[in-house]
Amino acid sequence: MGDVEAFAVDGIKCYFASADHYPHHFEAYRRGQYVVRIYFLRTTRKRGLNWDYKLQMRGGHFDAADRQVLYELVIKHKRRLLRQWRTQVCTERETVQ
């Protein structure tokens, strides 16, 4: 597991799981509330990110403020995220998707 190096958010741990899989994503963890997988290369919505809950805890949720902060940082640092993914997470040769 390796922390996302492109940016940091107070109260949210953003990390890449070790030897992870395609598609390109990282996980965001807010203690006691949620773990969310955030896909940053492909999106399913116009001007949006694709995310899925991995784990939701005690009624916590991935709220609009967290989504907005992460959206802005991912868009701003997408190239750095992709570079880290390619060099540290999934080092096998990428195929055209």
NORCORWO-V149653 format. One line per field, one symbol per residue. ss: DSSP state (A for helix, B for strand, O for the rest). psi: psi as a letter, one per 30 degrees, with the letter a starting at -180 (. if undefined). A space follows every 10 residues. Layout:
ss=???
psi=???
//
This chain:
ss=OBBOOOOOBO OBBBBBOOOO OOOOBBBBBB OOOBBBBBBO OOOOOOOOOB BBBBBBOOOO OOOAAAAAAA AAAAAAOAAA AAAAAAAAAO OOOOOOO
psi=kkkkfelkkk fkkklkkkha lllkllkkkj kgelkkkjkf eklfkkhllk lkkekkkhgl ljleeeeeee eeeeeegeee eeeeeeffdi flkklk.
//
